Amino acid sequence: MYVILNAAMSIDGKISTRKNDSAISSKLDLVRVHKLRSTVDGIVIGISTVLEDDPMLNVRYSTTRTKHPTRIIIDSKARIPLNSRIVESSNKIQTIIAVTHNASPRKIKQIQSKGAQVLVYGNGRVNLRKLFQQLEKMGLKKIIVEGGGEINWSVLKLGLVNELVVTISPVVIGGRDAKTLVEGKGFTNICGGIKMKLSNKIIQNKNEIVLFYKLR
Ligand SMILES: NC(=O)c1ccc[n+]([C@@H]2O[C@H](COP(=O)([O-])OP(=O)(O)OC[C@H]3O[C@@H](n4cnc5c(N)ncnc54)[C@H](OP(=O)(O)O)[C@@H]3O)[C@@H](O)[C@H]2O)c1
């Protein structure tokens, strides 16, 4: 399975403000992301992003797409609200909630009754390697991971990412509590970091840069 990590960040590497405002990039970039979504089989996000943004995670601004990619939410304890836009629309757009054995069976049933599929992988946090293997078996050949920072760290650390696409928007946000592109524990030494090579770059709206990296 080919995995693209896509995110928009400020010049100082934040993907949201300390109050979780994440509308960082331009309309043009949003259109680019939706075009990219229209070429993939699945979109993965973490539960905190659902709780903060209540996204639809569908394809808009694209006239070519007839089917929306499968939405996959990483949610150990099945915390996703039953009235979230994702759960509410899961009878129309294929949706997978990936949970662990710690998730309440009652909540799992409630999610399923709304139309979403529930996959159980792991005990503490969702076992992303096993989940991605299963997604591949289910026929998903290309997916995008769209954050947040915790999920980005986990997929990068596990070596599950083939391509990294980062939009740098011309704004400085600051704030030690504002989320950055990659959270988690992080590597101890620079030499332990994930080495990437720049494969393309675009300048849009004069001041916004989109960088395309592949694994070195
Ligand atoms: N600018 C952008 O491109 C962009 C994109 C997306 C999000 N955001 C912003 O990012 C913020 C949220 O980011 P976040 O880092 O707090 O959260 P996140 O990555 O959206 O979700 C993290 C949560 O996922 C769950 N999880 C389950 N298994 C996991 C695993 N194996 N590895 C990592 N997490 C796992 C954990 O909660 P449980 O233990 O409860 O399962 C964890 O706390 C929001 O403010 C959102 O608006 C910005």
The ligand as a MOL file (V3000), in Angstrom:
LIG
                    3D

  0  0  0     0  0            999 V3000
M  V30 BEGIN CTAB
M  V30 COUNTS 48 52 0 0 0
M  V30 BEGIN ATOM
M  V30 1 N -2.8440 21.4640 9.7180 0
M  V30 2 C -3.0910 20.2190 9.4310 0
M  V30 3 O -2.7290 19.7260 8.3350 0
M  V30 4 C -3.8040 19.3580 10.4360 0
M  V30 5 C -4.2340 18.0790 10.0370 0
M  V30 6 C -4.8630 17.2800 10.9880 0
M  V30 7 C -5.0340 17.7240 12.2940 0
M  V30 8 N -4.6320 18.9560 12.6450 0 CHG=1
M  V30 9 C -4.7990 19.4280 14.0340 0
M  V30 10 O -4.0660 18.5540 14.8760 0
M  V30 11 C -4.6520 18.5430 16.1730 0
M  V30 12 C -4.8270 17.1250 16.6540 0
M  V30 13 O -3.5940 16.4730 16.6180 0
M  V30 14 P -3.1440 15.5030 17.7920 0
M  V30 15 O -1.6980 15.2040 17.5630 0
M  V30 16 O -3.5530 16.1090 19.0800 0 CHG=-1
M  V30 17 O -4.0510 14.2110 17.6220 0
M  V30 18 P -4.3340 13.1200 16.4820 0
M  V30 19 O -3.0660 12.6780 15.8500 0
M  V30 20 O -5.4400 13.6110 15.6200 0
M  V30 21 O -4.9460 11.9290 17.3730 0
M  V30 22 C -4.1270 11.3280 18.3500 0
M  V30 23 C -4.8940 10.3020 19.1250 0
M  V30 24 O -5.1120 9.1290 18.3290 0
M  V30 25 C -5.2210 8.0310 19.1980 0
M  V30 26 N -4.3650 6.9380 18.7750 0
M  V30 27 C -4.7450 5.6240 18.7810 0
M  V30 28 N -3.7670 4.8490 18.3630 0
M  V30 29 C -2.7220 5.6540 18.0770 0
M  V30 30 C -1.4110 5.3900 17.6390 0
M  V30 31 N -0.9890 4.1570 17.3410 0
M  V30 32 N -0.5630 6.4260 17.4900 0
M  V30 33 C -0.9840 7.6830 17.7460 0
M  V30 34 N -2.2070 7.9950 18.1940 0
M  V30 35 C -3.0840 6.9890 18.3580 0
M  V30 36 C -4.8280 8.4970 20.6010 0
M  V30 37 O -6.0190 8.7280 21.3450 0
M  V30 38 P -6.7100 7.4860 22.0810 0
M  V30 39 O -5.6700 6.9350 23.0050 0
M  V30 40 O -7.9190 7.9860 22.7280 0
M  V30 41 O -7.0350 6.5150 20.9780 0
M  V30 42 C -4.1350 9.8000 20.3280 0
M  V30 43 O -4.2070 10.7030 21.3920 0
M  V30 44 C -5.9870 19.2660 16.0470 0
M  V30 45 O -5.8420 20.5830 16.5520 0
M  V30 46 C -6.2120 19.3250 14.5460 0
M  V30 47 O -6.9700 20.4540 14.1690 0
M  V30 48 C -4.0190 19.7900 11.7420 0
M  V30 END ATOM
M  V30 BEGIN BOND
M  V30 1 1 1 2
M  V30 2 2 2 3
M  V30 3 1 2 4
M  V30 4 1 4 5
M  V30 5 2 4 48
M  V30 6 2 5 6
M  V30 7 1 6 7
M  V30 8 2 7 8
M  V30 9 1 8 9
M  V30 10 1 8 48
M  V30 11 1 9 10
M  V30 12 1 9 46
M  V30 13 1 10 11
M  V30 14 1 11 12
M  V30 15 1 11 44
M  V30 16 1 12 13
M  V30 17 1 13 14
M  V30 18 2 14 15
M  V30 19 1 14 16
M  V30 20 1 14 17
M  V30 21 1 17 18
M  V30 22 2 18 19
M  V30 23 1 18 20
M  V30 24 1 18 21
M  V30 25 1 21 22
M  V30 26 1 22 23
M  V30 27 1 23 24
M  V30 28 1 23 42
M  V30 29 1 24 25
M  V30 30 1 25 26
M  V30 31 1 25 36
M  V30 32 1 26 27
M  V30 33 1 26 35
M  V30 34 2 27 28
M  V30 35 1 28 29
M  V30 36 1 29 30
M  V30 37 2 29 35
M  V30 38 1 30 31
M  V30 39 2 30 32
M  V30 40 1 32 33
M  V30 41 2 33 34
M  V30 42 1 34 35
M  V30 43 1 36 37
M  V30 44 1 36 42
M  V30 45 1 37 38
M  V30 46 2 38 39
M  V30 47 1 38 40
M  V30 48 1 38 41
M  V30 49 1 42 43
M  V30 50 1 44 45
M  V30 51 1 44 46
M  V30 52 1 46 47
M  V30 END BOND
M  V30 END CTAB
M  END
